[in-house]
Amino acid sequence: MLASGSDGNCTIVRCDDTAIMLDAGLSGKRITTLMSRAGVGPEELCGILLTHEHSDHVKGAGILSRRYKVPIYANENTLICSNIGAVDSSVIFRTMEPFSVGPLTVRPLPISHNAAEPNAFHITCEGRSMLLATDLGVVNGHVFGALREVDLAMIESNHDLNMLIHGPYPPMLKNEIRSERGHLSNVDCARALWSTSREGRRIFLAHISKNNNTPELARRTVARTLCCGEDAVDCMMDPDDVRSILL
């Protein structure tokens, strides 16, 4: 996990000799700097997969694709709306239809967000699996199903409702964030994890708002609902944080 939050989102998944990037929501320079810290070279990337077209998920995708000859994977609506410029090459996938990148099998799942055709990614490789599900106003049946199966759940815990209500955002934006096409609150994230409890599943809280949440509050809310220690719930603790999880 190179970045996860209001300022940008970027995750790398590796299996054997294959590495893919899930979203590229920082500048190309910033992403390559973080990749170096994580011990991954951009020339190792076999693809950049886009969940949706918002800038905090696609900002660096075009430059990385052009500079390092990396294909962009996206559904057609996302690619059309992404505004990332020319790319080295593109692979169009369809929501709910699995596709492969080397040994990785990726199943794009539909989610509810204010974007053209947003996806979560359910990824499996050699008997292990993970879910990346951010920017979702509600947890639908597809995401619930994946949460029950995966070994690692990277799920949005965007805002604390009280902080959002009493925070600086204008009323229209607050309502949009709280809507079914907005972002998932700490409480709703915790309830989704509790109702899909799976022994041994790792939890990483993603896309934590810098204005309407704190990492400590998100972890505490989820841990209390799951009746576990806060150290069992992971997340980025500051903007320069980088996380590696081995499954």
Residue pairs with C-beta under 8 A, 6 or more apart in sequence:
1 10
1 11
1 154
1 204
1 206
1 236
1 242
1 243
1 244
1 245
2 10
2 11
2 12
2 26
2 31
2 34
2 35
2 38
2 242
3 9
3 10
3 25
3 26
3 30
3 31
3 34
3 236
3 239
4 10
4 11
4 134
4 154
4 206
4 207
4 208
4 235
4 236
5 206
5 207
5 208
5 209
5 210
5 236
5 239
6 56
6 207
6 208
6 209
6 210
6 211
7 26
7 56
7 210
7 239
8 25
8 26
8 30
8 56
8 57
8 59
9 23
9 25
9 56
9 57
9 134
9 206
9 207
10 21
10 22
10 23
10 24
10 25
10 26
10 31
10 34
10 60
11 21
11 22
11 23
11 132
11 154
12 19
12 20
12 21
12 22
12 35
12 38
12 40
12 45
13 19
13 20
13 22
13 104
13 123
13 130
14 40
15 102
15 103
15 104
15 125
15 126
16 102
16 103
16 125
16 126
17 102
18 46
18 101
18 102
18 103
18 104
19 40
19 44
19 45
19 46
20 45
20 46
20 47
20 48
20 49
20 73
20 101
20 104
20 106
21 45
21 47
21 48
21 49
21 64
21 70
22 49
22 51
22 121
22 132
23 48
23 49
23 50
23 51
23 57
23 58
23 61
24 31
24 48
24 50
24 57
24 58
24 59
24 60
24 61
24 64
25 54
25 55
25 56
25 57
25 58
25 59
25 60
26 34
26 59
26 60
27 59
27 60
27 63
28 60
28 63
28 64
28 67
30 60
31 42
31 60
31 64
32 42
32 64
34 242
35 41
35 42
37 242
38 242
38 244
42 64
42 67
42 68
42 70
43 68
45 64
45 68
45 70
46 70
46 71
46 101
46 102
47 70
47 71
47 72
47 73
47 91
47 101
48 61
48 64
48 65
48 70
48 71
48 72
48 73
49 73
49 74
49 106
49 121
50 57
50 58
50 61
50 72
50 73
50 74
50 78
50 79
50 82
51 57
51 78
51 118
51 119
51 120
51 121
51 132
51 134
51 135
52 78
52 113
52 115
52 116
52 117
52 118
52 119
52 135
53 78
53 81
53 82
53 83
53 115
53 116
54 115
54 135
57 135
58 82
58 83
58 84
61 72
61 82
61 84
61 87
62 84
62 85
62 86
62 87
64 70
65 71
65 72
65 84
65 87
65 88
65 89
66 85
66 86
66 87
66 88
68 88
69 88
70 88
71 87
71 88
71 89
71 90
71 91
72 79
72 84
72 87
72 88
72 89
72 90
72 91
73 90
73 91
73 93
73 99
73 101
73 106
74 82
74 90
74 91
74 92
74 93
75 92
75 93
75 94
75 95
75 108
75 117
75 119
76 92
76 117
77 116
77 117
78 115
78 116
78 117
78 118
78 119
79 90
79 92
80 116
81 115
81 116
91 99
93 99
93 106
93 108
94 108
95 108
95 109
95 110
95 117
95 119
96 107
96 108
96 109
96 110
96 142
97 107
97 108
98 105
98 106
98 107
99 105
99 106
100 106
103 125
103 126
104 123
104 124
104 125
105 123
105 124
105 125
106 121
106 122
106 123
107 121
107 122
107 123
107 124
107 146
108 119
108 120
108 121
108 122
109 119
109 120
109 121
109 122
109 133
109 142
109 143
109 146
110 117
110 118
110 119
110 140
110 142
111 118
111 119
111 120
111 133
111 135
111 136
111 140
111 142
111 143
112 118
112 136
112 137
112 138
112 140
112 180
112 181
113 135
113 136
113 137
113 181
113 182
113 183
114 176
114 179
114 181
114 182
115 135
118 135
118 136
120 131
120 132
120 133
120 134
120 136
120 142
120 143
120 146
121 131
121 132
121 133
122 129
122 130
122 131
122 146
122 149
122 150
123 129
123 130
123 131
123 132
128 151
128 247
129 149
129 150
129 151
129 152
130 150
130 151
130 152
130 153
130 154
130 247
131 143
131 146
131 147
131 150
131 152
131 153
131 154
131 155
132 154
132 206
133 139
133 143
133 146
133 147
133 153
133 154
133 155
133 156
133 206
134 154
134 155
134 156
134 158
134 206
134 207
135 156
135 183
135 207
136 143
136 156
136 183
136 184
137 179
137 180
137 181
137 182
137 183
137 184
138 180
138 184
138 188
139 147
139 184
139 188
139 192
143 192
144 192
144 195
144 196
147 153
147 155
147 192
147 193
147 196
147 198
148 196
148 198
149 198
150 198
150 201
151 200
151 201
151 202
151 247
152 201
152 202
152 203
152 204
152 245
152 247
153 193
153 201
153 202
153 203
153 204
154 204
154 206
155 184
155 189
155 192
155 193
155 203
155 204
155 205
155 206
156 183
156 184
156 189
156 205
156 206
156 207
157 184
157 185
157 186
157 189
157 190
157 205
157 206
157 207
157 208
157 213
157 218
157 221
157 222
157 235
158 177
158 183
158 184
158 185
158 186
158 189
158 207
158 208
158 209
158 212
158 213
159 177
159 183
159 185
159 186
159 209
159 212
159 213
160 185
160 186
160 212
160 213
160 214
160 217
160 218
160 221
161 178
161 185
161 186
161 187
163 211
163 212
163 213
163 217
164 174
164 177
164 178
164 185
164 209
164 212
165 174
167 174
167 211
167 212
168 211
169 177
169 211
169 212
176 182
177 183
177 212
178 185
183 207
183 209
184 192
186 213
186 217
186 218
186 221
186 222
187 221
187 225
189 205
189 218
189 221
189 222
190 221
190 222
190 224
190 225
190 226
191 225
193 203
193 222
193 225
193 226
194 225
194 226
197 226
202 234
202 245
202 247
203 222
203 226
203 232
203 233
203 234
204 234
204 235
204 243
204 245
205 215
205 218
205 219
205 222
205 233
205 234
205 235
206 235
208 214
208 215
208 218
208 235
208 236
215 235
215 236
215 237
215 238
218 235
219 230
219 233
219 235
220 230
222 233
223 229
223 230
223 232
223 233
226 232
226 233
234 243
234 245
236 243
